[in-house]
């Protein structure tokens, strides 16, 4: 097994355009946000979580749509390796969904946030120490840069919110990308405005955000969105 990408320079990883460099950069930003969560509350916690969602979900979606299919093709144990990470992604989706349904003053939020940070850090370690070094030892630098471009394009147009019902694999996640990304990014704008708004304006913005969330929830339950999933990464699976 290769060296963890956390210990490698940009040059080692194939240059700044390499998918490995892009992954490592996102992971560093993620850790920065996770360190802010314990001391945040109220509107400040909401702002940190919004930034976290906009980082984590497009990042994971691009992995599932671009990187993990490649790993399954080029590695004999690619299915097992990616399945473990997909399960972690699924748990993140479920934890964030529960957080969104938990009131700000509810004591349960603390344990949910703690578990969320724990799973995200486990996911980073599995990727940086296991999956991505295996990808690095299998593919050349040119292929890593090409994957970096494809990953970045998908990441910039991917959903930004939790969707635990959508398949973690193509074709379901690919079909879900456009409609859910549009709805999620509208929600991001509305929720961001609510966090900045006065107490008088915030309720109307929250209602708008809730309506957008309801539309997304209905869409993600369409059968086509679940095509290709492994049962163990289903919200009703193991």
C-alpha positions as CSV (number, residue, x, y, z in Angstrom):
1,X,0.0,0.0,0.0
2,X,1.2,3.5,-0.8
3,X,2.0,6.3,1.5
4,X,-1.0,8.4,2.9
5,X,-1.7,11.4,0.7
6,X,-1.7,13.4,3.9
7,X,2.1,12.9,4.1
8,X,2.8,13.8,0.4
9,X,3.5,17.1,-1.3
10,X,1.6,18.6,-4.2
11,X,4.4,17.3,-6.5
12,X,4.2,13.8,-5.1
13,X,0.4,13.8,-5.7
14,X,0.8,14.6,-9.4
15,X,0.6,18.4,-9.3
16,X,-2.1,20.9,-8.4
17,X,-4.5,19.5,-11.1
18,X,-4.4,16.0,-9.8
19,X,-7.5,14.6,-8.2
20,X,-5.4,13.6,-5.2
21,X,-4.3,17.2,-4.6
22,X,-7.9,18.4,-4.9
23,X,-9.0,15.8,-2.4
24,X,-6.4,16.7,0.1
25,X,-7.2,20.4,-0.2
26,X,-10.9,19.7,0.6
27,X,-9.9,17.5,3.5
28,X,-7.8,20.3,5.0
29,X,-10.8,22.7,4.7
30,X,-13.1,20.1,6.3
31,X,-10.9,19.8,9.3
32,X,-10.8,23.6,9.7
33,X,-14.7,23.6,9.8
34,X,-14.9,20.7,12.1
35,X,-12.7,22.5,14.6
36,X,-15.1,25.4,14.6
37,X,-18.2,23.4,15.4
38,X,-17.7,22.6,19.1
39,X,-17.6,26.3,20.0
40,X,-20.4,27.4,17.7
41,X,-24.0,27.9,18.6
42,X,-27.1,29.6,17.2
43,X,-26.7,31.5,14.0
44,X,-22.9,30.9,14.0
45,X,-23.4,27.1,14.2
46,X,-25.8,27.4,11.3
47,X,-23.3,29.3,9.2
48,X,-20.6,26.7,9.9
49,X,-22.9,23.8,9.1
50,X,-24.0,25.5,5.8
51,X,-20.4,25.8,4.8
52,X,-19.8,22.2,5.9
53,X,-22.7,21.0,3.7
54,X,-21.5,22.9,0.7
55,X,-18.1,21.3,1.0
56,X,-18.9,17.7,2.1
57,X,-21.9,16.8,-0.1
58,X,-20.5,17.9,-3.5
59,X,-17.1,16.4,-2.6
60,X,-18.7,13.0,-1.8
61,X,-21.0,13.1,-4.8
62,X,-18.1,13.7,-7.1
63,X,-16.3,10.7,-5.5
64,X,-19.2,8.4,-6.0
65,X,-19.9,9.5,-9.5
66,X,-16.3,9.8,-10.8
67,X,-13.7,8.2,-8.6
68,X,-15.2,5.1,-7.1
69,X,-16.4,3.6,-10.4
70,X,-12.8,3.8,-11.6
71,X,-11.5,2.1,-8.4
72,X,-14.0,-0.7,-8.9
73,X,-12.8,-1.2,-12.5
74,X,-9.0,-1.1,-11.8
75,X,-8.8,-2.9,-8.4
76,X,-9.8,-6.5,-7.7
77,X,-11.1,-5.4,-4.2
78,X,-12.4,-2.1,-5.4
79,X,-16.0,-3.0,-4.6
80,X,-15.3,-3.8,-1.0
81,X,-13.1,-0.7,-0.6
82,X,-15.6,1.8,-2.0
83,X,-18.5,0.1,-0.3
84,X,-17.1,0.9,3.1
85,X,-16.7,4.6,2.2
86,X,-20.1,4.7,0.7
87,X,-21.5,3.5,4.0
88,X,-19.7,6.3,5.8
89,X,-21.2,8.8,3.3
90,X,-24.6,7.3,3.9
91,X,-24.3,7.7,7.7
92,X,-23.2,11.4,7.1
93,X,-26.4,11.9,5.1
94,X,-28.6,10.3,7.8
95,X,-26.9,12.3,10.6
96,X,-27.3,15.6,8.8
97,X,-31.0,14.8,8.1
98,X,-31.5,14.1,11.8
99,X,-29.7,17.3,12.7
100,X,-32.0,19.3,10.4
101,X,-35.0,17.8,12.2
102,X,-33.6,18.6,15.7
103,X,-34.4,21.9,17.3
104,X,-31.5,24.3,18.1
105,X,-32.0,23.9,21.9
106,X,-32.4,20.1,21.9
107,X,-29.7,18.3,23.9
108,X,-29.6,15.6,21.2
109,X,-27.8,18.0,18.8
110,X,-24.5,17.7,20.7
111,X,-24.3,14.0,20.3
112,X,-25.3,14.2,16.7
113,X,-22.7,16.8,15.9
114,X,-20.1,14.7,17.8
115,X,-20.9,11.6,15.7
116,X,-21.0,13.7,12.5
117,X,-17.4,14.9,13.1
118,X,-16.3,11.4,14.1
119,X,-17.7,9.8,10.9
120,X,-16.3,12.6,8.7
121,X,-12.8,12.1,10.1
122,X,-13.0,8.4,9.7
123,X,-14.0,8.9,6.1
124,X,-11.0,11.2,5.5
125,X,-8.6,8.6,7.0
126,X,-10.1,5.8,4.9
127,X,-9.7,7.8,1.8
128,X,-6.3,9.4,2.5
129,X,-4.7,6.2,4.0
130,X,-6.3,3.5,1.9
131,X,-8.4,4.3,-1.2
132,X,-6.5,7.2,-2.7
133,X,-3.0,5.7,-2.3
134,X,-4.3,2.6,-4.1
135,X,-5.6,4.8,-6.9
136,X,-2.2,6.6,-7.0
137,X,-0.2,3.3,-7.4
138,X,-2.5,2.1,-10.1
139,X,-3.0,5.2,-12.3
140,X,-0.4,7.4,-14.0
141,X,-0.1,11.2,-13.4
142,X,-1.8,12.1,-16.6
143,X,-4.9,10.0,-15.6
144,X,-4.9,11.5,-12.1
145,X,-5.0,15.0,-13.6
146,X,-7.8,14.0,-16.1
147,X,-9.8,12.5,-13.1
148,X,-9.1,15.7,-11.2
149,X,-10.8,17.8,-14.0
150,X,-13.8,15.4,-14.2
151,X,-14.1,15.4,-10.4
152,X,-14.0,19.2,-10.2
153,X,-16.6,19.6,-12.9
154,X,-19.0,17.3,-11.1
155,X,-18.2,18.8,-7.7
156,X,-19.1,22.3,-8.9
157,X,-22.5,21.1,-10.1
158,X,-23.4,18.5,-7.5
159,X,-26.1,18.6,-4.8
160,X,-25.1,20.4,-1.6
161,X,-27.5,18.8,0.9
162,X,-28.1,15.5,2.5
163,X,-30.1,13.0,0.4
164,X,-30.1,9.7,2.2
165,X,-32.6,8.0,-0.1
166,X,-30.6,8.6,-3.4
167,X,-28.3,5.8,-4.5
168,X,-24.6,6.2,-3.7
169,X,-23.8,4.8,-7.2
170,X,-24.7,5.5,-10.8
171,X,-27.1,5.6,-12.5
172,X,-29.3,6.8,-9.7
173,X,-27.0,9.4,-8.3
174,X,-26.3,10.8,-11.7
175,X,-30.0,11.1,-12.6
176,X,-30.5,12.9,-9.3
177,X,-27.7,15.4,-9.8
178,X,-29.4,18.2,-11.8
179,X,-32.8,18.6,-10.1
180,X,-31.4,18.1,-6.6
181,X,-28.4,20.4,-7.2
182,X,-30.7,23.2,-8.4
183,X,-33.0,22.8,-5.4
184,X,-30.1,22.5,-2.9
185,X,-28.4,25.6,-4.2
186,X,-31.7,27.6,-4.0
187,X,-32.0,26.3,-0.4
188,X,-28.4,27.5,0.3
189,X,-29.3,31.0,-0.8
190,X,-32.5,31.1,1.2
191,X,-30.9,29.6,4.3
192,X,-27.9,31.9,4.1
193,X,-30.3,34.9,3.8
194,X,-32.2,33.7,6.8
195,X,-29.1,33.5,8.9
196,X,-28.2,37.1,8.0
197,X,-31.8,38.5,8.2
198,X,-33.7,40.2,11.0
199,X,-35.9,38.3,13.4
200,X,-38.9,39.6,11.5
201,X,-37.8,38.4,8.1
202,X,-36.3,35.1,9.1
203,X,-39.5,33.1,9.6
204,X,-40.7,33.7,6.0
205,X,-37.3,32.7,4.7
206,X,-37.3,29.5,6.8
207,X,-40.7,28.6,5.4
208,X,-39.4,29.0,1.9
209,X,-36.4,26.8,2.7
210,X,-38.7,24.2,4.2
211,X,-40.8,24.1,1.0
212,X,-37.7,23.7,-1.2
213,X,-36.6,20.9,1.1
214,X,-40.0,19.2,0.8
215,X,-39.8,19.3,-3.0
216,X,-36.3,17.8,-2.9
217,X,-37.5,15.1,-0.4
218,X,-40.3,14.1,-2.8
219,X,-37.9,14.0,-5.8
220,X,-35.3,11.8,-4.1
221,X,-38.0,9.2,-3.4
222,X,-38.6,8.6,-7.1
223,X,-37.6,5.0,-7.9
224,X,-35.1,6.1,-10.6
225,X,-33.0,7.9,-8.0
226,X,-32.3,4.6,-6.2
227,X,-31.1,2.6,-9.2
228,X,-27.7,1.1,-8.8
229,X,-27.5,1.3,-5.1
230,X,-26.0,-1.4,-2.9
231,X,-28.7,-2.4,-0.3
232,X,-26.2,-1.9,2.5
233,X,-26.0,1.8,1.7
234,X,-29.7,2.3,1.6
235,X,-31.4,4.4,4.3
236,X,-33.3,1.2,5.1
237,X,-30.4,-1.1,4.6
238,X,-27.6,-2.5,6.9
